[in-house]
Amino acid sequence: MGSYRQAYEQSISDPTAFWAQAAQAIDWRTPPRTVLDGTGAPFHRWFVGGELNTCENALDRHVAAGDGERLALVYDSPVTGTKRTYTYTQLLDETATFAGALAGLGVTKGDRVVIYLPMVPEAVVAMLACARLGAVHSVVFGGFAAHELAVRIDDAQPKVVVTASCGIEVTRVVEYKPLLDRALSLATHQPEHVVLLQRPQARAELSAPRDLDWQELVAGAEPAECVTVAATDPLYILYTSGTTAKPKGVVRDNGGHAVALRWSMENIYGIGPGDVWWTASDVGWVVGHSYIVYAPLLVGATTVLYEGKPVGTPDAGAFWRVIEEYAVQALFTAPTAIRAVKKEDPDGTLLAGRDLSTLRTLFLAGERLDPDTWQWATDRLGVAVVDHWWQTETGWPIAANLRGLEPMTIKAGSPTVAVPGWDVCVLDPGGEEVPAGTEGAICVRLPLPPGALLTLWNDDERFVASYLSAFDGYYLSGDGGYVDEDGYVFVMGRTDDVINVAGHRLSTGSMEAVVSGHPAVAECCVIGVHDELKGQVPRGFVVLKAGVDIDPDVLRAELVARMRDEIGAVASFKQVDVVAGLPKTRSGKILRRSMRAIADGRDEPVPSTIEDPEVLERLGPTLRDD
């Protein structure tokens, strides 16, 4: 791993030189005076003294270089039957005009704008328009519950909220305006204006003078030029989902963010100017911020914006249709999406007749990639299936297989190696590094690289308490795992997914890998439940593959036998339930904490990000059944 090893070692031993070199790929209005400023440690700042504009780097620079006719954005919406394309010139024109509209409403540098939109091109335009003005955007997942939206509005205190009349969830229309109105009735802070995009699937009533129609507003707007901002000025706030009353507002800066994302696009994903890149996620999540909007445009690629699902719009062949139609070279999505496709079409029959010859890589992240799903995708697609690991807080990958820098051997179950810039360490409870192959808390030695969170919005104390206080000098990822003798990172799940069975600490991620390897299992979840004798014991929940008919008792016996063979009798794995579905957040994470609480008879708030509350409700009697 010569090229990788050299880059990684320089990034750790001399981060100033490494990131100064990476920063040359960005257009600066004023070059940075100091690459890394640690005088305020544990708070670190990157590219101090530098000035730039993120929107200028994403759009204007490509047009100025003569690449204005290159395709910037492809919009594909199977839920509305709509397709649109935007060149860099067209996307720049729309963004500059909407920025002018916001400026006309008094939005200036440092003001916050909450964006509450579905997966439509206007969401990308609104984010870039904020960046153009130096305003701070806070995107809230479209259709989010009114209470959660109100909490975010009160925390960010936006001057303007940008929304749409509705979003579409496969077969139903979700009207946003009543949700926003309810949120504003709950919120203490009131924005000066609401800008609303009317969609034909549902029209919304506007309340003058606060509410303004998007189309009418831009019709009279003058295009705005890019505003110069400091590298250390905030670009956006993104709230992490959680069960506490006050959400964590992750703050990302302009300079470090631009440098890190541009570097990651080329070196991790192997994507450059003119390449077609598709991130099948949502702009409401960090994946959408980083890899639908900013990174592909910073590098001059074509980004696909997909308003649909992996299954049901219309079937489990939807992904293959999009890849073929737009000659996609790399797809990035969540393992849950691939498991959904695998469940509906286990033999991959819907791949037949599709020309996927342009596809080079499938990138998966957002949750642990189980080896069975990795194998299925590898066998069906015949391309590199690359797991990688990162978080809302980090903004870009901590561990990955760097396809652009040096493609590496793939080990199923591992997101490969620590990415340059991330000094990954595995620590025991006393804060000491553990030997290779030993599980512990995965941490990152400070300083965090460019692009990582700076702090939490208006809450430095909580930032330190949440991430920096467990081990002095380290960022606590909250995930447990180990690094093997080859330097490969294995992320076994959140540290609260480590269960203690009669004094033995066991990873539920390891158990899920065993369960998911059974040929009848489409997806699974293992949680630790209270046991009078052993403290905790594991309990499995499995969803069967479509068309599979197996006696639950036979399946249970086979899974228990597999667990004894691969983990050992110490796991005390005896209880397995076959269920119709597992409760998940909209981003695909299984609600293990909520399942544990119900199984243990505790009341715990259900995260507002839950995809389908009825799944958890239906699972309740099974969870409570001892």
N, C-alpha and C positions, 0 to 999 in steps of 0.2 A: 504493500500500500504506500508506495513511495510518494506520489503526488499528494495523496490525502495526508499521510503522516507528516510531510513537510509543512503543509498548510496548517494542520492542527497544532503542531508544536509551536509554530511561529505565533499563531493566534493566542496561545496561552502564555508563552514566554515573552512575547513582545506585541501585545495587542495594539499598541499605538501604531506601530509600523504596518501591521496587518490591515487594520481598518482604515488607515490613511490611504493605503493602496486601493482598497475597495471603494473608498469615497470618490476616487477619480472618475468613476462611472456615472456620477451625478453632476448635473449642472448647478453650480453654486453662483449666487449673485455676489456673495462675499465669502471667500474661502475660510474654513475654520481656523481659529487662532490656536486652539488646544484640542487635540483629538479626544483625549480622555481626561476628565477632571474628577479626581477623587477627593477633593478637599472637604467635601460635605459628607464623606462616608458615614453610614452605609448607603447614602444616596450618591449615585454617580451620574455624571452628565457627559454626553458624547457630542463632539464637534462644536464645542463652545466657541462663540464668536462667529460661527458660520451663519450665512443667511441664504435662503432659497425659497422656492415655492413648489410644493408637492404636485399640484395640478400641472404646473408648467413642465415638470419632469415627466409626467404621465401623458400629456397631450401636446402642448405647444412645441416642445423640442422636436418631436417627430415630424410635425407639420413643417417646422422651420428647416428641417433637414431634407425636405423634399419627399417625405413619405406620407403625405396627407391622404393619398388615395388607398393606402394600405388598410385592410379591414381591421377595425379596432374591436368591434362588438357585434356578436351574433345573438339575437334574441329568438328563442324557440319556446313557444307556449302551447303544448298540446291541450292544456285545459281550456284555452280560448280559441284554438285553431289559428293562432297568429304567429307570423315569422317576420322579423325585421333585421336589417343589417345597417351598421354605421361605420363609415370610414373614420380615420382619425380626424379629418377635417370636419366631418359632420358631427362627431361627438364633441369636438372642441367648440363648434358653433353653438350647439344646444347647451353645453355646460356654461360657456361665457354668457349666454343670454339669461339662463336661470340665475347665475351669479349676479347679473345685473338686476334681476327682479328682486333677489334677496337684499341686495344693497339698497334698492329703492324702499325697502321696508325698514331700513335702518340697521341692517346686520353689518357689523364691522369686525375687525380683527379681535379675536378673543371671545366674541359672543358665542353662545351655544345655540345649536339648532338640533331639535329632536326629529329624527326621520323614522316614520312609522309606515312603511310601504311594503307591498308584496314584491315578488321577483319580477319587476318590470324595469325597462331601461331607465326610467325616470329615477329609480333608486340610485343607480350608478351616477347619473347626472347630478342628483342632489348632493351626494357625498363629495364628488369632485368640485362642485360649485362652492361648497363650504371651504374646501381646501384652497380654492382659488382666492377666496376673500380672507383667508387666515382665520375663519370662524371654526369653532370646534364642533364637529358633529357627534351626535350620540344616536346610533341606530338601534331601534327597539324592534324586535321580531314582529312582523306584521300579524295582527290578530291576537297579540299578547293580551292577557287579562287586564281589565280596567284598573284594578287595584295596583298591580305591578307596574303598569304604565304610569300611574299617578306617583308612585314612589320615585320612579326615575325622573319624572318631570320636576318633582320637588328637589331632588338632589342636584340635577344638572342646571335647573333654572333657565330654560331656553327662552330666547327672544321670540323664536318662531318654531312652530311644529309643522312638519310637512307630512301629509298623509294622502290616502286614496279613499275612494268611496267603498272599495271592497277588495278582498283577495279571494282566490278560488282554491278550495281544498278538494281536489279530485271531483267529487260529485256535488259539493255544496258551496254556495256563495257565503262568505263571511263578511258581513258589513262592518267596516272599520269606524265609521263616523259615530254610531251609537256608543261604541267602546271608548272612543276618544272623548266624547262628550261626558260620559260617565267618569272617566279618569279625571277630567278637568273639574268636575263637580266635587271630586274627592281631594284634589290637590290644593295646597295652599298657594303655590306659585301659579300665576296665570300668564301664558305667553301673550305677546301683543297681537300676534296674528297666527292663523292656521291657514296653510296653503293646501288645497285639496285637489287631487287629480281625479276627475270624474271618469269612471269606467262604465262601459255600456251594460255590464252584467248587473249593476245596481247603481242608481243615482242617489246622491246624498243631498239633504237639505242644508243650505249654507246659512249661517247666522251672521248677518251684516252688523257692524262693519268689521268684526274680527275675522270672519272666514272669507277667503278669497279663492277664486277658481284659478287653477294652474294655467290653463290655456289663455284665459283673459289676461292674467298677470304678465305672462311672457310676451304677449302680443304687443304690449307697449313698453317693453324693457329695452334698455340699451346694453349691449354686451359689456362686461366688466373685464378689466385687465387683471393680471395676477398681482397679488399683494405680497410684498416681501415680508417674510417672517424669520424669526431666529430658529436655528436648528433645534433649540431646546424648547421652543413654544409647542404647546399641545396641538396635535392634529385631531385626535378624537378621544372620546370616553366610551368604553364598552363595558356594560354591566354584566358581571358573571351571575349565573343563576345560583340561587341558594335558598335555604329555608329560614334565614334570619330576616328580621323586619327590614333592615337596611342593606341594600345590595352593595357589592363591591364594584366601584367604578374604576376599571383599569384605565390608566392614562398612558397614551402613546405619544411620542414626540414626532416632529417633522423630519429632522435630519437623520437621526439614527434609524428610524423606520424606513426611510427611502433607501439608505445605503444597504441595510440588512436585507430588505425584500428584493432589491435588485440583485444582490449577490446570491441570494438563495435561489432565485428563479433560474439563473444560469448554472450554478454549481450543484444544487441539489436536484432540481427537476430537469435540467438539460434542455431548457426552453429559451429560445432566442428570438430576435426580430422576425416577424412574419410567420412564426410557428402557430399552430392552432391548439389552444389549451382549453380544457373544459374542467371546471370545478363544479361538481354537482352537489352544491350545498345551498346555503341561503345567506344573503347579505346581512342578516341579523346576527349571524355567528361570526366568530373571529376568522374562521376559514373563508367566509365570504368577503370580509374586509381585506384580508391579506391576498387571497388567491383567486377571487372572482374579479375584484376591482383593481387594487393597487399594483401588485407585483407584475401581472402580465402586461399591464399598460406601461409600467416603468421600463420594461425591457423591450417594448415595441411589438408584442405578440398580439394575436387575435384571441379574445376571451369569449367563451360561450356562456350565455345567461339562460338558464333553463327553468321555466315555470312549469314543473311537472314532478312526477314521482318515478322511482325505479320500477314500480309495478302499478297497474291500474290506470295508466295514462298512455296508451290503452291497455298494455299488457307488460309482461316481464321482458319483452324485447325492445322496450323504449330506449334504453341506453345504447343498444347496438345500432338502432336506427339513427340516432344523433351522431354517433361516431362516424358512421358511413356517410351520412349526408354532408357533414362539414369537414370531412377528412381530418378528424381529430388525431393529434399525435400523442397526447397524454391526457388521461382522465384521473381526476382526484375526487374521491368520495369516501364515505364511511363504510366500514365493514358491514354495518347493519343493512345498507343498501344492497350489497352483494349477497348477503344472506337472504334478503327478501326475494331477490331474483332467483337464487338457488332453490329456495323453498317452492316457488311457483313453477320453476322450469328446471328441475334437478338434472335432467339429461342435456340441457343446453340446446334443445331443439329449435328455439327461436333464433339461434345464431346461424342456422342454415340459410345459405343464400346471401348472407350479408358480407360485404367486402370491408373487412377491418384491417386491410393491409397497411394503412397509415399509422395504426396504433402501435406505439413503441413500449409504453409503460402504463400500468395501472397503479396509482398511488392510493394508499388507504391510511386513514388516521381518524382520531376522535374517540377511539375506544380500543381495547385490546383486540388484535387480529388473531383469531384462533387458527391453529394450523390446518384444520379441516377446510375452512373457508379459503385460506390461502391456496391450498392444494387444488380445490375445485376451480378457482379462478385461473390458476396457472395452467391446469390441464385444458380448460375450455378455450382460453384466449391465446395461449401459446406465446405470451409476452412476459416481461419481467413484472411480477406483482410485488410491489415495494411497500412494506409497512414502514411508517415513521411516526415519531412521538413528539407531541408538543401540546401546549395549553393556551387558553385565552390569555393568560398572563404573559407568556413568552412571545406570542405574536408570530413566531415562525419556528421551524423544527429544532428540537434539542438533540434528537438522535435520528439518523436517517442513513440511507444508502445513497451516497452522493453520485447520482447518475451522470451529472455534467462534469464533475471533477475527476472522479475515478470510480466507475461501476465496480461493485464488490460482490462477492459470493453472498447469496441470500440464505439465511438460516431461518426456517419457519419458527415463528414465535418471538423473533427479535426484530426491532426496528433498526438493526445494524449498529452503527458506531456513533459516538458523540460527534456532533457537527462542530467544525472549527468555530471558536468563540465560546463554546459551552464547556466549562471545566467540570465535567460530571464526576461525582464521587458517591460511593455507597457507604453510609455511616451506620454504626451500631447505636443503641440508645445513649451511649456515653459520648457520642460525637467522634469516635475513632473510625478511621477507614477500615473496612473489612477486606479479607483476602478475596481473590477472584473466585466466583462461584458461590459466594456466601450472600444470602439475602439480607437486605437492610433498607434504610430510608434513602431513596435517590435524591441527591442534593446537587446544587451547582455552586462552586466556589465563586465568591464575588471578586471582581465586578461582573454583573451580568453584561452580555454583549449588547451592541446597538440593537434597537428594535424591541427589546424587552420592556415590560412596564416600568415606568419611572416611579410611580407611587399609586395610591388610590385617590380619587377625586376628593379634595378637601379633607383628607383623612390620612396624613402621614403616620400617625400613631398606629392606626389599624394595619397599615401596610407593613410596618416593622413587626407588629405583634403576630400577624398572620403568616408572614413569609420568612422573616429574618431572625426571629427570636429563639427558635428551637435549637439552632446550632450557630454559635458566633462565627461570623464570616461566611455563612452559607445561606443560599436560598433553598427553602424547603419546598420540594415539588409536591409533596403530599402523596406521591406514588412510591410503592415499594418494589424492589426487584434486585437484580444482581448484574454484575459485569463478568463475562466469562474470560478464560485465559487468552482469547483472541481479541479482547477489547469490545466484544459485542454486548450491547445493553439488552437486558431482558426486563421488561416492565410487567409486573405480575398483578397490578391493580392498585387501587387506592390503599393507603396503609390501614384504613379502617375496614378493608376487605381481607385483612389477615386475621384468621380466627385462631383461637387458643383452645385446642382440644386436649384436655387433661395435661396441660403444661407444654404441649407441643404447638409451636407456632406454624400454622399451615396457610399457604396462599390459596384463596378461592380461585385465582386465575389458573393455577396449576391444575386444580380439580376440573375446572371448566374445559381445559384443553383435553383432558381424558374423556369427559362426557361427550364433547362435541365431535370426538373422533369416531363415535359409533355411527355406522352407516344409516341408521334410521333417524338421527337427530339433525334437525335444521338449525336450531339455535338453542342455547341453554343459559341457565344462570344458577350459580351455587352461592348460597348465603349461609352465614353462621347463625344458628338459633340457640337460644338458651337451653341448657341441659343441667338438671340438678346434680348429676354425678360428674360430668366431664367439664362443666363450665359452658362450653359451646360444642355443638356438633354441626357438621355440614348437612345442608338439605338442598337437593337438586330439583330444578324445574326445567322440563324440556318441552320444546315444540317440535312435533314430528314433521318430516318432509312431506310434501304433497303426495298423496297416493299411497303412502306407507300404511300398512295394516299390521300391527304387531300387538300382541297381548301385553298390557301394561306390566303385569307381573313378570313376564318373560324379560321385557326390557329392563325392569328394575334389577332383576337377578344378574343380567349381563353387565349392566353398568356397575353394580356393586363389585362384581368379579374383576372388571377392568380396573376399578379404583384400587382394589387390594393388590393387584399385580403391579400397577404403575406408581401408586403413592404409598401403599402399605396399609396394613390393618389399623395402624395408628390413626388414620383419617376417620375411622368410625363412620364411614359413609354407608347409610342404610336406607334413607328415605328419599324417594324420587317420585315426583308427580308429573304426569303428562298434562299439559295445559294448552289452551287454544292460542294464547299469545302472552307476551311478557310486557309489563308496563314500561314505557320509555319516554324520555324527553323528546322534544321535536328534533333535536340534533342526533337522536339515536342511542343515547346512553340509557342503559337499563337502570331502573330506580331501585337499586339494591337496598339503599338505606330505608326507603319507605317499606319495602317488603320485609326487611328485618324487624322494623318497628311493629308492623301488623302481626307478624309471627310471634313476637315476644309480648304482644298485648299492650304496646305503648302507643300513645297518641303522638303523632309527629306530623307537622305540616307537610302537605303534599306540594312539591315544587310546582310553581305556576307554569313551568315549561313542559308539563306532561302532555304528550301527544294525544292520548285518548284516556280520559279519567275512568271510563267505563271498564277498561281492561283491568285496572287495579281493583275496581269495585267487584268485578266478577271473580277475581282471584282471591278476594278477602276470605271467603269461607274455607278455601283450600289452605290458605296460609295459617288460619286459626285452628285448623283441624290437627289435633295432636295425635 
